[in-house]
Amino acid sequence: MSDPTRGAVSRLPIKLIMPSQGRERPVRGGGSKPVPFREVTQEFRASLSTQVSAISQAISPQIERAGAAPVRVQLVGRALAKSHRPEKLFDDETCPIIGGGTHGELYIKATPEGLRELRRTIEQNTTERIKKDISTVKTIEAVTPVERRKRKTPREVLQESPRAGKDLFLTRVRLFDFGPSRDQERLIADFEASCRTRELPISRKGYGEQSKIYSVGCRNEGDVEALSRVVGVRSIIGMPLLRTIRTRAFNETSAPELPLASSVEGDYPSVVVVDSGIDPSILPLESWVVGRDSSVAPPYQNPSHGTFVAGLIVWGERLNPHLPDIDAGPCGVFDLQVIPNADPDWGNGDTESVTEQEFLQTLETALKQHANRFKVWNLSLSTSEVCAEDEFSALAEKLDDLQEKYQVSFVIAAGNYDTPPLLDYPRINQQLAAGRITAPADSVLGITVGAISHLEYAERGPKREEPSPFSRHGAGPNYIIKPDLVHYGGTCTTDAQHVGGVRSITQSGTGEHIGTSFAAPLVSRSLAQIYHQITPIPSPVLARALLTHHARDPRSRGRVPTGDEDFFGFGRPVPPPYCLACEPHQSTLIFDDVLRPGFFLEWNHFPFPPSLYRDGKFYGEVFMTIAFAPARGARWGTEYCETHIDAHFGVYRIVTSRPDEEGKRKVAEKFFGLVPPEHSNADRLFEEVQIKELRKWAPVRTYHGDLSGGERGNHWRLMVRLLTRHGSEALARQAQPFALIVTIADPEKKAPVYDEMAQLIRTQYQSQNLIVRASARIRSNQ
């Protein structure tokens, strides 16, 4: 890939392979004879039966009120793959599986009849399948109040809950989900009756009327304790607050002459700035504001943070000409003011906060009105909720639903670590846990952005292009790669004594500041250009794939090494036109298609440029990116993502078997993948490791094949396959759209790869050029 800082290069159109040309073939079923993970002795059966009896006694009063109760099942470490899930042991005749928690943790729905049948099955059923299922179980136990409170005391929950009026503290309660059933209705009714008995106000506004999440006002520790004993409650925490950092710009100077929106020739995109507002008194910036909406009362308005963010979207490249890979095309902003002033030193000192619930209500109202017009929404905000390894945040789950419903993309700041000393790089010891991303940066469909340094500090600071000391890192829940991307957000020493920021607009002119809040808008403007320049407007999946496909490690301009992805994501993106076109030595193809469960798509005898085939070997370099919006289920905990797409690209070779007893050898054609997934360790075996090392069930995946040593093969084959979790009938009927991007390149930049592939594609597939309209430009006299 060319370096945008090295001058103009020839740009050639990407080829879009029309859908429904891959051969659809069924995935072969089958499976080996069930083999237990341990010996299922009578002693082991008796131990599990005793656990079930204890549960029956412990939760019988709760079951009597609510009709059913959730019970936790812990599996042995090697039994985490869905093929090993004990679905025959825990079925509709006993206690069916209704959700998941951490890795290897299942929840089952217990009823008196079901528990009795479960005991009988454990004690008496000797079929091979049931023996295998029993062997997967480590423990069966009731859900405790302490676990519902995330192992915090009622006082600690109350201390973390914001006030809601004089006497109330606002908590967030998540209920268990039994699925559509009479049992679920009774569970909800029991919870709501418990709240009425204690006169606790409840609301699902913002989360949706079908949501299992409520805001609940509590008066004291006794209320928290009582809620954590309600059988249907899965978790109770303090209601998170949305916040931005206090904007205290430094190195302020008067603003240079900057172009106005009236100087633009042609149409340009706009980004919705979901923030603290954009100062209307800054007239040059005001010319780029295409609309406004506010839910913040005037006494609580402090637009300093939102103004700084907006300045980077509008003039990021002009105000920071020394920083590479900032898109230079014109871009407007829509001001969505949702964050009130939290700085007592601002104005007259009136401060206010906005809860997660209030934020979601305001955001969806704005999406209903503006999602058709604006596709990129910049969320340079966060909560204090550090993302868990084993559960996606309620805020992230709702943001995922909104992005899918309204077909938009949220670009989200990774969050800032602000407790001195700040974070080293590489991260050390407890920093790995303390510096994790904060909600809603764990949004699966959102694009999370971390900050990298544009300066180098000799002592107590990062090198240039390394993560900034305040930039929070991943991985996200279920080990998904977070942040997704990085960009410049300023930097400092770990003691915060030396600071160098990115520059943007302030009330006094321009100034510098630091934070992941200011890296996100640099990515937002590039993504907005992708949406704007491609016609027809691409899906969020394709837009994300294009942004990710061309991202590179800012230190080397190469691939992000395995082990660094939790800090750099897929790298720093390059702006259009570099991510929307090819060069003569490379060819990029887009497959924007749909997969059906139970089938895979293959493109056999896939074309490969003749100039990269020498002396019977294939040479060159191959990059692939696949992106999709997975089906999701909040009740499944770490298994929130319920669909996954695998991609394979490689060659068929003739292989000869070893001689049999008669000395005969079999000759067959066998497939060899040559473009492996990045950031993985394919030699590890078990599901627990695959989730972590292979990033299985992630919504974006990249692949890289280095053919510099030459690879033998007869012909190439491309294949994509859909995997589903939980045996859901709905998933089994649901087609999965995806975007796959494949680039074949000559690393020496000499071979006529583009022309050769264009000719081969023309004869083999129906295709068309990705239509990219001319970008708007600013008149030079401005």
N, C-alpha and C positions, 0 to 999 in steps of 0.2 A: 504494500500500500504506500502510496506517495505521501510525503510529508507536506502538509499545506503551507509550511513556512518556506518552502524551497521554490516558490514561483509557480507560474501557470503550467499546467500539463494538459494533454489532450484528454477530453472527457467523452466517453462513449456510453450509449444507453444500456442499462441493465435489461436482461431478457426476462419476461414474465411468461412462464410455462403455463398454458391454460389448464384449468382443472379437469379432472376425470380422464386423464390420459395414463395414469399409473394403473397397472394391472391389480385388481382387487382379488386377494386370495385369502381363504379362511385360515385362521391360526389353528394348527393341529392341536387337538386335545390329548388326553392321555394322562399318565401319571404312574408312578411306581407304587408297589405294594406298601401300605402304611407301615412304617417302622417306628416303634416307640422311642422317645428320647431317653427313657430310663425304664428300668424294670418295674412293671406295675404289680407290685406285691399286694397281698391282703393287708399288710400293715400300712402301706401307702394309701390304699383305698379307705381304710378305717380312719386314717388321719384326715383325709379330705371330708369324709362323711361327718366326722366330729366338728369340723369347721362349719359345715352347713347347718348342723344342729344348733351350734352356738349362735349363728346368725339368725336362725328362726326365732330363738328366744329373745335375742337382743332387739330385734326390730319389729316384733309382732304388734306392739301398740301402734307403731307408725304405719304398718301395712293396713291395720284395721281402719285407720283414719283415711289414708290416701289410696288404698286399694293395691298398691304395689310400691316397691322400694328399690332403688339402685344398690347394687352390691359390686364391690371391686374384685376383679380376678387378676392376679399377677402371673404372667407366663415365664417359663424358663428362657434364658437368653437366646438359645438357638432356635426357638420356635416362633420367631416374630414374623416370618414371611406369611403372606395371606394364605398360601397353600397349606400352612400348618395350623391355621386358626381353628380352635375346637368348636366348629359350628354344629357338629352332630351331638356333642355333649350338652352344649348350651343352645337349645332350639326352642321352638314354640311349645313343645310338650313339657319342657323343664323351665329354664330361665333364659330367654333369648338374649343375645348380645344386642345392646342398644347404643353403644358408644365406646369411645376410647379415651385414654388419658396420656400418660407418658409412654415412652417406648415399652412395649410389652405389657401394657396395662389396659384391660378391658372392663367395661361396665355391663352388667347383666340386669335384667328386670326380674325381681324376685316377688313371687306371690306365695301364699301358703301351699297351694296345690303344686306349684312349680318347684318349690324347695323340697317337698316330699318326693316328687318324681325324680329330682336331681339326685337325692340321696339314694334312691332305689337303683338308678342307673349306675352311679359310682360303685355301689356295693355289689351289684349283680350282673351287669352287662359285660360279657366277655368277648364281644365281637372285636375283630382286629381294628376297625376304625375307632370304636369307642376307647379301646386300650391306648391307641395312639393319642386321641384327644386328652384322655386323663393324664398321660405322661407329659403333656405340655404345661400343665398347671403347677404353679409353685404354691400359691395361697389363694384362699377365698375368704374375704373379710368385709365387714360392714364399713360404710363411709362414716368417718367421725367428724364431730364439730370442729376439731382443731384443723383437720385437713380442709374443711370447707372454708376456714379462715386463712388458708395458705400458711398455716403454722404460726399465726400471730394471735396474740391475746385480744379479747374484745376491746381493751383499752387502746391497744396499738391500732386496731382498725378504726376506732373512733377518732384517734389523733390524726389519722391520715385522711379523714373525711371532711370536706369543706362544709362550712355552715350554710344552712338553708333557712334563713330567718333567725329569730332570736333563740329558739329552743331546739332546733333540729340540726342534725348532721346528715349529709347526703352520702349514702352508700350505693354501690352497684352490685346487684344480685343477679347471678346467672342460675337458671334452673336446669335440671336434667331434662333431656329430650327423649321420650319414649317413642317418638314418631306419632303420626295421626292415629289416635285410638282413644277409647273411653278411659283407659288408665291415665293417659296424658291429661285429659280434661279433669279427672279427679285430683291429679297431682297439682295442677294449677289452682284448682278450687281450694285445696287444702292450704297451699301457700297464701293465697289471697285472704282466706278466712283467718289464718294466723296473724296476718298484718292488720286486719280489721279488729281482731280481739285486742291488740295492743295499740290500736288507733295510730298505725303507721301509714303515712301517705305513700302511695305507690304510683308509678307511671311507666309506660313503655314508649312514650313519645321520643322520636328520634331513632329508636331502634327498630320500629315497625310493630304493627299490631300482632303479627304472627311470631315475633321474636320471643326468645326465652330469657331476655335480659330486661331487668327493671331498675329504675332508680327507686330507692326506699329511704325515707327520712327516719332516722333513729334519734331518740332523745338521750339514751344513756347506754352504758355497757350491757345492761340487762337486755335491752332490745337486740343488740348485736348477738349476744349469747343465744337468745331465743331464736333468732333467724337462722343461726348456724346449726340449730337442732331440728329445723324443719326438714323432713325427709326429702323433699323435692329440690332443695337448694344444693347446687353444685359448688358455688363459690360466693363469697361476700368480701368485697374490698371497699376502700374509700373511693368515692366517685372521682375519677381523674379530672384534672383541670388542664385546659389548653393554654399554652404560653409561648411567648417569643422571648428572646434575650433582650435585656435592656440595652438600647442602642446609644452608646456613648462614643461617637466618632472621634478620631484623633487625626492629627496632621491635616487639619482643615485648611482649605484655601478657597479663594473665590472660584466660581465655576467658569470654565472656558466657554467660548461660543459653541453651542451644540446645535445640531440640526433639529428643526421643527418637523412635525408630521406633515405640514403643508409642503415640505420640500420633496416628498416621496413621489416618484413616478411609478404608477402601478399599484396593485393591491398588496397588502402585507398582512401577516397574521397577528393575532393578539393573544396574550396569555392572561388568564384570570389570576390575580394576585389575592389569594385567600390569606388575609393578614390583618394588620392593625390600621390599614388605610393608607392612602396616598395624599400627601399634602397638596391641596388645590391652589395654594398661594405660589407655588413654584411654577411659573407660567410656561417655561420651555417644556417641562415634564407634563404639565397639564394638557399640552397640545397632543400628546400621545395617549391620553386616557380616553378610551372609547365608550365608557359607561361607568356608572357607580351604583352601588347598593350597600346599605349599612344597617347593621342590627345593633350598633353601639350608640348609646345616648351621648349627646354632645359633651356633657361634663366629663365623660370618661374616655374621650377620644385622644389618642396619642399616636399620630401617624408616622413617627420617626422610623420605626423598623420597616413598615410597609413601603415607605418612600425609598429607603435604601435598596430594598429588594427590587422595586419597580425600576429604579435607575439602572440597575445591572441588566435587567431585561431589555430596556430601551437602548442604553448606551454602553453596555458592558465592554465592548471591544474598544470604543473610542476613549473611555476613561481608564482602560488598562491595556494600552497598546503593546506593552512588554510581555503580555501573557498569551501563549499560543492556544489555538483551538477554541477560540470564542467566536461564535457566529457573528458576522458583520452585517447581515441583512436587516432591513428595518423591521421592527416588531413593536406593536402597541401593547397596551395593558388595559384590563378591566379591573376596577377597584372594588373588591368584595371585602368590606370592612367587618370583621367578626371578632377581633381580639381587642378588648378594652385595655386601658392604661393600667399597668401593674407597677409603675415606677412612681413612688411618692414624691420624687424630686422634680417630676415633670409638671409644668403649669401650676395649677393651684393645689396639686397633691391628691386630687380625687382618684382613688384606685378602685378597681373592680376585677372580677375574674369571670371566665366563661367555662362552664362545665362541659364535659364530653357530650352529654345529652343535648345541651343547648346548642353546641356547635353543630352537631349532626342535623338538628332540625333546621338551622339556618342554611347549612350547606345544601341540603336536599331541596329546599325552597328555591335556592339560586339555580341549582341544576335543572329543575323543571323549566325555568324561564330561559336559561342561556346555554344549555348543553349542545343544542343544535348548531349554535354559532361558534362556540369556543371549545376546542378539543383538549387544550392543555391547561391544567389548573395547578398553580404553584402553591405548595403547602410548606412554607418555611416556618414550621411550628412543631411543637412536640408536647408530650406530657412528662411527668416524673416517673411513669410506669416503665421500669426497665423490662425489656422483652424477655419472656421466659424461654428456656430451651424446649419446653414440652407443651406449650400452649400458645396459640395465636391470640393476640389481644382482641377484646370485643370491638375496639375502635377500628382496628385493621380489618376485621371481618366485615364490618358495616361499610367501610370505604371500598372494599372489594365488591360488595353488592352494588354500591352506587356506581362504580366505574363500569361494571358489566351492564347495569340497567340503562345507563345514559350514554354508554360508548364513548367515554372520555378517558384521559390519562391523568393521574395525579403524580406530580413530581414532589417527593417528600424529603425533607432534610433528615439526615441520620441521627441528629441530636448531638448536643454538646456536653462533654464532661468538664465540669467547672470547679472541681475540688482540688486545690493545689496539694501536692505537686501533680501536675497534669501527666498525661500518658507518654511513656517512652515509645520509641520504635527501634527494634521489635518490642512489643508489649511484654512485660515481665510479670511473673507471679500472679498476685491477686488482681492486677490490672485487666487480665483477660475477662474476669467475671464482672468487675466493677465498671468497665468501659463499654459494656454491651449497648446496642442500639436501644432507643426508647420508643414506645408506641407513639404514633402509628407507623413507624418505619418498618414494621414487620408485615405491612400490607403485601399480599402476594401479587396482586395486579399493579400495585404502585411501583414507581421507579424511585428507589431510595438513593440519595446522593451523599457521599462522604466528602470531606475536604482534604486537599493536599497542599503542601507548602510550596511557595514560589521563591522562598529564600532558604539559605543554609546557615545554620548556627554552629559554630565550632564546638561549643560546649552547651550541654543541657538543652539541646534542641534538635529538630529533625534536619536531615539533608534536603536539598531541593528535590521536589517531586515525591517525597515521602509523606505519609499521613500526618496531618497537623496534630499537635498534642491534645487538642480538645475534641478531635473528631472521633465519634463513637464507632464501634466496629461490630461485625457479626461473629458468628453466623446467626441467622434468624432462627426461629423455631423450626424444628425438623431439619435443621442444618441447611436450609435454603441459603443461597448466597445473598448476603446483605452486607454492606450497601451493594446496589447493582452497578453503580458507576461512581466515579470521583471527578471533582473539578476543583479549581482554586477557590479557597475560602479564607485566605489569610493564614498566618502562622504566628508562633511565639515560642519562647523557651518554656521549658516545663515549670519554671518558677514564675512565669508570666511577667518577668522583668523587662524582657525585650519583645516587642510586638511589631509585626509588619502585616498590614491588612490589604484587602482589595479595596478599590476606590469606587465610590458611588456618590449619589446626590444626598445632600443634607440641607437643612434650612439655611445654613450659612454659605452654601456653595457646594463644595465637595469635601469628602473626608474618607478616612480609611476605617475599616472594621474587620473583625474576624468572626467566623462561625460557619457551621454547615448551612445555616440559613442563606448564606451568600454564595455558596457553591451551587445549590439547587437551581437558582434562576438562570445560571449559565447553561445548564442542561435543558431547562424549560424552553429557552428561546431556540435552541437547536431542534428540539422535538417539535416545536410549533412550526418551524420552517419545513420539516419533513411532512407534517400533515398538510401544510398549505401548498407546497410545491407539487406534490403528487396529485394527479387527477385520474380517475375520481378519488375522493378522499379515502385514504387507506383505513383499514380497521386498526384499532388500538394494538392488536397483536402484531400486525405487519409493521406498523410504525415503530413499535418497541424492538422488533427484530432488526430493523434497519439501523436503529440507533446503537444497538448492542453489537451488531456484526462487525462494525468498523472501530469499536473501542479497542484501545491498546494500553499496555503498561506505560505510564508516563515517563518512567525512568529509562526504558530501553527502546520504546516504540515497537516492542515485540509482544509476545503473549504474556499474560500475567502468570507467573510460575505457580504451580500447585503449592498450597500452603499460604499464599499471599492474598487469596481471593476474599478472605474475611475482612481485609483492610482496603483493598483496591477494587473489589467486585470484578467486573469484566474490564476495567480500565477507564481511561478518559476518552470520551467520544470525540469524533471529529465532526465538524459541522458540514451541512450542505455547502457546495455541491459534491464534496469528496465522498460522502456516504450514499450518494444517489446516482453514481455513474461508475464506469469502468475506465481502465487505461488499456493501451494496446497489448500489454503483456499479461492481461488477466481477463477473465470472463466471470461475471456474476449472474446467477440464475435464481429466480424466485418461484417457489411453489406455494401458492395460496390455495389450499385445498381442504378437504374434509375427510376424516377417518371414521369408519364405523366400528364399534366394539365387536370383537371376534374376528376381525379381518386385518390384514396389512396391505399396504400399497407397495408395489415395486416397479421400478423402471429398469428393466433388464437391458443388457447391451447398451449401457449408458455411454454417450459419446465422450471421447477424451481427445485433446488436441494432438494431432500427429507429430508436431514439432517437439512434444515432450515424451515421445516414444522412440527410444534409441537402443539398438542392439538387443532387442527383445525385452526391454525393461521400460517401465513408466517412471518418469521423473516429474519434478515440480513440487507444488505445495497446494494443499487443499484446506479451506476453512469452511465450516458450516455453523449455522446458528438456527435453532428451532425455538419457536415461541408459541404459546397457546394459553388460553384462559381455562385452567382446569376446573372441572366440576368440584364443588367444595361442600363440606359438611362440618359445621362448627361442633357438632356433638362428638366428633371423632378425635378431638384433641390433636396430638401430633400428626394424625392421619387426616388432617383438614383437607388436603388436596387429594381428591379421589380418582383423578385420572392422570395418566402420564403418557408421554409419547417418546418412544425410542427411535433413533435414526441410525442407520448403518450404511456406509459407503465403502466399497472395496471391490475386489476382483475374484473371479472364479479361476481356480487352478486345477490342473489334472493331477490327481494324487493316486499313488499305487499302494495298495495294502501290503502287509507282510504276507508271505506265503502261508497257505493253509496246510493241513496235514498231507495233502496230495501235491504240494508244491505250487499250487496255482495262486496267482495274484489277481485281485480285483482292481480295475481301473475305474475311477469315478471323478466327477467334477465337484469340487468343494469350494465354498465361499470363504474368503479371508477378508475381514474388515481392516482397512488401512487408514481410517480416519477416526481415531478413538475419541471418546468424550474427554474434555479437559477437567482438571481439578478432581481427579478420581484415582482410585486404586483398584483396578479391575481384578486383581488376584485375590482379594478378600472374599470370603464365602457367604457369611450370614447376613440376613436382612438388616440387623442392627448396624452392621458396619456399612452395608451398601447405602443405607439412608444417609449416613454421615460422609462416607468416602466417595460414593458415586453421585451424590446429590440427587438421589432418586426422588421422583415425584416433585421436582422443581419446575416452575413455569417457564424458565428459560434455560437453555443449555447450549454450550458451545463445543465445537469439535475442531481438532487440528491434526492434519496428516502431513508429515515431512517425508517426502519421497526422494530426498537428495541422494540417498544411496542406491536408488533404483529398485523397483519392485516388479517381479515377474507376474504375469497373469494373462489369461485369454481374453477376458472382456470384463467391463465394469458393471456393477449393479448398485442402485440406490434403493433403500427400503425404509419405510416408516411403519411403526406398529403402535397401536393403542393398548394400554393396560388400564384396568379398572380395579378398584378396591371394593370390599364389603359385599360383593355379590348383589348389588342393588339392581332391581329390575328396571328402575328408571334409567340408571346409567347404561344398562344393556341395550336400551333403545335409543340412546341419545348420541347423535353424531358429534364429533369433536372437530371444529375448525382449527387449522394450524397454519403457520407461516414458516417455511423452511427456505433458508438462503444458502446457496452453495457458491463458493468462489474457487476457481482453479487458476493458479498463477504460476508464472515463471519467476522464481526469486532473483534471477539474474537480470530480469527486465529486458530480455532480448527477443524471446520467441513471440511470433504473431498469434498469441493464444486467442485474442478476441475474434479476429477474422476467421480463424479456423473453427472455433466453437459456433460462431454465428452461422456458418455454412452447414455444419453438422446438425445443429438444432433445426434449421430451416427444413431439412430433408426428413427429420425424424419426428418432430413434434409440432403441434400447433402452438405458436408463440406470438408475442407482440412485445414491442419495446415498452418498458415502464415509462409512462408519459409524465414528464416533469416540465412544468411550465416555467417560463423565464421568471426569475425572482425580481421583485421590485428593487429599485435603486434610489439612492438619495442624490439629488442634483449636486454637482461638485461645487457650485458657488455658495453652498451653505456652510 
